[in-house]
Amino acid sequence: MNLIKIIIIIFLFISCKKEPDKIIVSGTINNYIADADVSGVSIVLYGKKIESGTYNGSFTKLISANTDNTGKYNFEIDKENISEYKITLSKYGYFSTEEIFYSKDFIENKISKNFTIYPSANITIKVKNTSPINNNDYFKYTIVSGYYNAVECCSKTAEFFGIDVVEEITCKVIGNQNVTFDWIKAKDGNTYIGSQTIYCYSDQDNLIELNY
């Protein structure tokens, strides 16, 4: 076999070699606070791989990136035998978030995932029965705006009974906005309802006192 034939065979082999399929995961990160910063958000894509017919129940990191001031991201990676994907988002001063999705959710190897990030703020809620009557005294508050359902949050609602109520609860709520507490109290057979609002700054500790 002469050199020309060898070169032709090598060329045909290279030409016919199939490039691996790609998958694309892209989207935009928005800020809950209008016109606020969306840069510096850490985005990580994970996958549960099936290798040699064996299912791995743990997520493996596939790729990561940080957003610029446009908030857009675009992941393009080789397509593998993956059953389940997960995206996580994190940024200092914001609630972390994640979403799980599946291979079947892709359309022509593409999927779009948009997210909103929420600034977090620390707040101390002081509850005190300042004029006790008897053990039937009752107080309940509910966070009706600014609550974020996350692991690091406290409960949206809390109840208190009796005369010796002096409680402090530390919460995380959505920062840089008004947070409103609706409350109801019952004393000596009478029921009262009310509401209190506080602006919670994400870069400082905030305090609200609910005295009844």
Secondary structure, DSSP 4 states (H G I P E B T S, - for coil): --HHHHHHHHHHHHHHSPPPPEEEEEEEEEESSTT---TT-EEEEEEEEEETTEE--S-EEEEEEE--TT-EEEEEEE---EEEEEEEEE-TTB--EEEEEEGGG-BTTEEE--EEE-BEEEEEEEEE-SS---TT-EEEEEEEES---STTS--SEEEEESS--EEEEEEEEE-SEEEEEEEEEEETTEEEEEEEEEEE-TTSEEEEEEE-
